[in-house]
């Protein structure tokens, strides 16, 4: 564990500024860039044992961050569409403040709900949402059946439904487009 942590810290310290500059070029705000940077390193940490050559970590980090940037752009487009659809925003209006506020509030509420879930359910949801793993892949990693994975995901959706507005839930589920599939 110590060696893994030391390796991660060494890579983090040597790449964080370069990676932040790269991400910042493609994001609208410093906040988005920092979020993507954090998520990039979370993904990297979860897969650091698979890293064959620590000296070539930067290309992998660029790939993770590029995918997260794309996800963020898509999520913001969905949020904007949802706000327009539910009447919070008029067509052609580009009210970034409303988008940021709604997105931050939704993320905060989703995180609160997730923290109340049993650890296994939360883990399964995050494996699906953050890493895009299928029910079969999650089942294999956790040594449970795909049906059990789907049941946990369904229970998570029920918990989210009980705490979020319809528009917020829709945005969460659309941003995790394949949540209930596979």
N, C-alpha and C positions, 0 to 999 in steps of 0.2 A: 504493500500500500504506500509506504514512504517513497519508494522509487517512482511509482506512478504519479504521486502528487508532485514530487520534485521535477519529473519530466514535464508535467503539465505546466507548472509554474515557469519553468525555463522557456517553454514554447510561448506561453502567454506573454511574458515580459518582452520577448524578442519580436512578437508579431502584432501586439495590440494596437500600436500607433499606425502601422501600415494598413491594417485591416479596418480600423476606424476611418481613416482617410478614404479608403475605397468605398466603404458603405455610405459615408456622408455625401459622396458625389451623387448617389442615386436616391437619396431620401430627402423629404421635404423639411424635416426638422431634426434638431440635435437629439430630441427625445426618441424619435423613431430609430435613429442611428444607434443610440446607446442600447435600446431594446434589442435590436437585431444583433449587435455585437455580443450582448449577454447570451442571447439564444444560440448564437454560433458557438460560443465556448461551452455552453451546456451540452450541445450535441457532440462537440468534440470530446468533452470529458467522458460522455457515455460510451464513446467508441475508441477511446485512447488505446485500449489493449489491442485493437486491430491494426494500429499504426505500425507499419513495417520499418519505415525510415523516419525517425523524428526530425531529421534535418530537412525533410521535404513536407513538413506539416502545412506550410503556407498555402500551397495550391488546394489542399483539402479544405482549409479554412475559407478560402475564397469561394469554393464551390458551395459550402454550407451557407455562407452569407449571401451569395447570389440567389440561391433558392429561397432563402428567407426574405430577401428584398422583393422577389417576385410574389411571394405569398402576401407580403404586406401591401403591395400595390393592388393585388386582386382583392384583398380584404377591404381596403379603403374604397375600391370601386363598388363592391357589394354594399358597404355601409351607405355610400352616397345614394345608390339606387334604392335601398330600403328607406332611407330618409325621405327621398322624393316620393316613393310609393305610399308611405304612411302619412304624407302630408306635412312632414317636418321641414321640408325644403321644397322650394318651387323649382321647376325645370329651368335650367340655365343658371341658377343661383349657385355660387361656389362658396358656401359658408364653411370654411375650414374650422372655425371655432366650434360650430355645432358638431361637426364630425369628430373632432378631437375629444370634446366633452363626452359625447355619447359613447365613443369607443373606450375612453378611459373608465367611465362609470361601468360599462358592461364588463370590461376586463376585471375591474375590481370586484364586481358582484360575482362573476364566474369564479374568480379565485377564492372568494369567501365560501361559496357553495362547495367547491372542490376540497377545501380544507376541512369541511365537515364530513366528507365522505369517508368510508373505511379506506384504509391505505391501498388495499388491492384494487378496489374500484377506481380510485384516483389514478393509480399506476396504469391500469388498463386504458382509461380515458386518455391519459397523456401519451401513452405509446401510440394510440390511434391518431390523436390530434397533432402531436408534435413530430412524430416520426413517420406517420402515414402507414404504419404496419397494418396488415390485414388481420382479420379475426384468427385465421389459421396461423399466421406468424406469431401473433401474441400468445395464442394457445400453446404453441410449441415452446416458446421462451418461458412461459409460466407453468408448463406442465398441467394444463387444464384443457377442457374440451372447447372447441370453437363455439359451441352452443352456450357454454358458461360465459365466454367472453361477450357474446351478443347480449346475454341476460344482464351482465354488469353494465354494458353500454346503455341498454334500455333503461335500467334503474338510474343511471346517471342523468339521462335525458329527463326522466320524471323529476328528479331532484332539481335540475336546472329549471324545468317548467314551473315548479312550485315557487321559485324565487325570482324569476325574470319576467319581464313583460313579453308579450307576444313578439314584438319587433326585435327585442334583444335576443330572445331565444332563436328566432329565425336567423338573425345575423350569426350567432354562434354556430348553429347547425349548418348553415350554408358555407361558412368559412371552414367547417370540417366536413366538406361535401360528402365524403364517403363514410361518414361515421357509422351508419347502420348497415352498410353493404359489406359484402365478402363474408 
